[in-house]
Amino acid sequence: MAARLRRAALLAVLAWIMLRYGTRLPITQFFSWSAILIAILAIVLAGKGVAGLQEAGILGVVPLTGVPRIQMLGLFPTTETVLAQLVVLAILVGGFWLNRRSAVLET
């Protein structure tokens, strides 16, 4: 219950800050940074999702040497998790590249 109250208070403070200073915030810069954060989150969730499927026994596990286990970043020392994260990273890089290219062509 206390954790929920802290989260609600934090959300209220963030909402107040955004409403108070929102007129000074450049919207294009805001969306650029939020897109980057969501892209990072997609990579982390891909790794955690594959690791969850491995723990459930749905996917096999092929250990990968030399890769540290950093659960907070969704990085697990298995070929499947690293491969999934690399695929998501490639898709994101391609998407950001296409977006930048179309923006340059429009100007």
C-alpha positions as CSV (number, residue, x, y, z in Angstrom):
1,M,0.0,0.0,0.0
2,A,2.8,2.4,0.8
3,A,4.5,1.7,-2.5
4,R,1.3,2.6,-4.3
5,L,1.1,5.9,-2.4
6,R,4.7,6.7,-3.3
7,R,4.1,6.0,-7.0
8,A,0.9,8.0,-7.0
9,A,2.7,10.9,-5.3
10,L,5.6,10.7,-7.8
11,L,3.1,10.7,-10.7
12,A,1.3,13.7,-9.2
13,V,4.6,15.6,-8.9
14,L,5.6,14.7,-12.5
15,A,2.2,15.8,-13.7
16,W,2.5,19.1,-11.9
17,I,6.0,19.7,-13.3
18,M,4.8,19.0,-16.8
19,L,1.8,21.2,-16.5
20,R,3.9,24.0,-14.9
21,Y,6.8,24.0,-17.3
22,G,5.2,22.3,-20.3
23,T,4.9,25.4,-22.3
24,R,8.7,25.8,-22.3
25,L,9.3,22.2,-23.4
26,P,10.0,21.8,-27.1
27,I,7.6,19.0,-28.2
28,T,9.8,17.7,-31.0
29,Q,12.7,17.2,-28.5
30,F,10.3,15.6,-26.0
31,F,9.2,13.0,-28.6
32,S,12.7,12.4,-29.8
33,W,13.9,11.5,-26.3
34,S,10.8,9.5,-25.5
35,A,11.2,7.5,-28.7
36,I,14.8,6.6,-27.7
37,L,13.7,5.6,-24.2
38,I,10.9,3.4,-25.7
39,A,13.5,1.8,-28.1
40,I,15.7,1.0,-25.1
41,L,12.7,-0.5,-23.3
42,A,11.9,-2.7,-26.3
43,I,15.4,-4.1,-26.3
44,V,15.2,-4.9,-22.6
45,L,11.8,-6.4,-22.8
46,A,12.9,-8.6,-25.8
47,G,15.7,-10.1,-23.6
48,K,13.4,-10.6,-20.6
49,G,10.7,-12.1,-22.7
50,V,12.9,-14.7,-24.2
51,A,14.5,-15.4,-20.8
52,G,11.0,-16.0,-19.4
53,L,10.2,-18.4,-22.2
54,Q,13.4,-20.2,-21.5
55,E,12.5,-20.5,-17.8
56,A,9.1,-21.9,-18.7
57,G,10.8,-24.5,-20.8
58,I,9.2,-23.3,-24.1
59,L,12.5,-22.3,-25.7
60,G,15.8,-24.1,-25.4
61,V,18.9,-22.6,-23.7
62,V,22.2,-22.4,-25.5
63,P,24.7,-20.8,-23.1
64,L,26.9,-18.0,-24.5
65,T,30.3,-17.4,-22.9
66,G,31.6,-14.0,-22.4
67,V,28.2,-12.3,-22.0
68,P,27.5,-11.0,-18.5
69,R,24.1,-11.5,-16.8
70,I,22.5,-8.1,-16.2
71,Q,18.9,-8.7,-15.4
72,M,18.0,-5.0,-15.1
73,L,19.0,-4.6,-18.8
74,G,17.4,-7.8,-19.9
75,L,20.8,-9.2,-20.8
76,F,21.2,-12.9,-20.2
77,P,24.1,-15.1,-21.3
78,T,22.2,-17.2,-23.8
79,T,22.3,-17.2,-27.5
80,E,18.5,-16.8,-27.8
81,T,18.2,-13.7,-25.7
82,V,21.2,-11.9,-27.3
83,L,20.0,-12.8,-30.7
84,A,16.5,-11.5,-30.0
85,Q,17.9,-8.3,-28.7
86,L,20.1,-7.9,-31.7
87,V,17.1,-8.4,-34.0
88,V,15.1,-5.8,-32.1
89,L,18.1,-3.4,-32.2
90,A,18.5,-3.9,-36.0
91,I,14.8,-3.2,-36.5
92,L,15.0,-0.1,-34.4
93,V,18.2,1.2,-36.1
94,G,16.5,0.6,-39.5
95,G,13.4,2.5,-38.3
96,F,15.3,5.4,-37.0
97,W,17.4,5.5,-40.1
98,L,14.3,5.5,-42.4
99,N,12.7,8.2,-40.3
100,R,15.9,10.4,-40.4
101,R,16.2,9.8,-44.2
102,S,12.6,10.8,-44.9
103,A,13.0,13.9,-42.8
104,V,16.1,14.9,-44.7
105,L,14.4,14.3,-48.1
106,E,11.4,16.5,-47.1
107,T,13.7,19.5,-46.5
